[in-house]
């Protein structure tokens, strides 16, 4: 088991009740709560928003995490991540190559040539998470320079058969931290860590519970 369980909160404002402004406020409250509780990563995963809407929300999320050690990643949006000075991106399994993201990131932050960086507050190298659904995809993410892989769905996902703990264990043999996702609860999280996962990811796990309590239980 890992010495310290990595924790990854994936946002979904559509799960909150109310109108759009209310859901946005609730999401930012959860982002703030997660940052204060010491969650390692937050993925802003609001895929239905336009680029302009996502950038506006991301700027607010960056403010909520800027004074903490929590890293904010933008779902499949390198341009938005650079624009708001986020810490990195999260890629789909069929998305662009992590190495290409790193190259674009360095140029976007003004580091591909001489001169003053255009965005001096951007990290020199982005954090890059990659969604993976097989041990082969995890191995590929490792070779391509991803920071970590998110392996799913371990236990459940609508209309998708679960991978189970045996495939998770195989995926964790790759030379990259693997975070387990998919139907993870406080009660079954330890089985994922025992299988070799470096941490736990979730939407409902964080959004539907007191995050400080979740952090304490998973790291206790």
N, C-alpha and C positions, 0 to 999 in steps of 0.2 A: 504494500500500500504506500501511496505517496506520503512524504513527510508533512506536506501541506496541501490540502485539497484546493485545486483551482476552482473558482466559481464564475459562471458565465450566465448573466441575465440577458435574455433575448426579449425585446419589447414587442408588445402587440396592443396598441391603444384601442383596437376594435373590440377587445374583450371588456372594456370598461363601459358602464352604462352612461347615458346622457348624450347631449349633442356633441358636435365636433370640438368646440372650444373646451367643453368639460372633459372630454376624453384626453385632449392634449394636456390639460393641466394635471390630470390624474397620472398620466404617463411621466411627466416631468417630476412629479412628487415621488414616484417610484424610483426614477433615476437618481434623485437626490438621496432617497432612503438607501438605495443599493450602494452608492458611493460612500455614504457615512458608515455603512455596516462593513465595508472592506471587501466588497465583491471585486474580483480581479478585472473582469471584462464586462462591458455592456455592449450589446449589438443593437443599434437602432435599425429595426427591421420593419419599416412601414412602407411596404412595397406598393401600396395603392396611391401614394402621394406623388404629385408631380415633382420634378427636380427643384423647382422654386419652393414648393411647400416643404419638401424634405430638408432643403438647406436652411429654411427658417426654423424648423423644429430642431435641427441638428445644432444650430448656433446656441439655442437655449439649453440643449443637453450638454454641450461643451462647458457652458458656464456652471452647470450643476456639478460637473466632475473635475473642473480645473484645479480645485484646491485639495484634491484627494489623490490617492495612488491608483484609482480605478481608471482603466483605459477605455475610451469610447471608440467603437468601430462602427463604420457605416456599411450597411448591407449592399454589396455589389455596386458601390459608388465612389470610385477613386477621386473623381472630380469634385464631388461634394465633400468628401473627407478632407481634401486639400483646401478647399475653399473655407471651411469652418475650422481648420486646424485640429481635426480629430487625430486620434492616435493610429488609425489604420482602417482596414476594411475587412469585411467578411465576404468570401466568395462562394458561389455555388460550385457543385462538383463539375459542372460543364462550363464554368466561367473562364475568364482569361487566366493565363499562367501567372502564378505569384511572382515569378522573376520579371515578367513584363510590368506588373503593378509596381514593383520596386523601382524599375527603370523610369517609369512615368512619374512616380512619386518624387524621385530625386530631381528630375528636371522641373517638375511643377513647383518644387520648393526652392528652385534656383540653385541646385547643387550639381547640375550636369555640365557646368562650365565655370569660368571665372566670374567674379563679381559678387555682390551682396545677395544672399538668399532672398527670394521674393517673399517668403513666409518664414521668418526666422524662428517662429514658435513651433513650427512643424517638426516632429522628430525626423532625424536624418534617414532612418530606415523605418518603414511602416510595420506595424503589427498586422499579420495576415492570418486570419482563420479561414479554413476551408471545410465546407460540408462534404462528408464522405459517407458512403453507404456500403462499402466493402473494404476488406483489408487491402486489396489492390489499389483502391483509390487513396487510402491512407498512405501507402508506400509511395505513390506518385506525388502526393502533396509534400511529403518529406523531401523527395529528390528535387522538386521544383522550388524549394525555398520557403514553404509556408512556415509560420511561427508555431502553429498548432492545428490539429485536425479535430473536427466535431463529428463524432461517429453516431449515426442514427438510422432508423429508430430502434433503440435497444429493446424497449418493452412495448411501445404502442405508438401508432400514428394512423389517423383515419385513412382507410383504403390502401394501407401499405403494410405488408407482413413484417413483424418485428424481426430484427437480426438475431436477438438473443445474446446471452452472455458468452457463448463459445466463440462466436465471430468477433465479439468485442475483444475477447482475450487475444485472439489471433491478430486483430488490428493493432493492439497495443504493443506488439513485438517490433513495430516499425520505429525508426530512429526519429521520433517526433512525439511531443506530448499529445495524448488523445483524451478528449473530453466527451463524456457520454451524454446523449440526449435522447429523449423519447419516452414519455411516461415515467420519468424519474420522480420518486417520492423520497421523503425522509427514510421510510422503512426499507426501500430497496436500493438506495444509493450506495450503501456499504458493499453490496455484492458487485457493483460496477467497479469500485475502487479495488476490491480484492481481485478482480479480473485483470487489473493492471491500468485502469483509467487514471489519468493524472488529475481529473476533476469532473465536475458535474455541470451540465447546462440545463436551462429550462425556461419556460415562459410562465406557466401556471405556478410552478414551484415557488417563484419569487413574487409574481403579481398577486397571488391569492393568499399570501401569508405574510407575517411580519418578517422582514428580511433579516433583521438582526438575530432573530430566533433561529431562522434557517441556517445562517452562517455559523452560529454557535453549535448547533446540532451536527452539522456536517464536518466541522473542524474539531469538534470535541473529542 
